[in-house]
């Protein structure tokens, strides 16, 4: 998928955190993320707002 460009030594969770932090900082992603491997969650996070006008943050 998108993980081929990350550096060695980082866990997959750290790699995903870096990816989504970067996308959010560049205003290219707003939403909730859940990524699982063999049915086990390896990364989950929420970025941005559910309601921008009210500044209501997304949550899991």
Secondary structure, DSSP 8 states (H G I E B T S, - for coil): --GGGS-TTS-HHHHHHHHHHHHHHTT---EEEEEEETTEEEEEEEESEEETTTTEE---
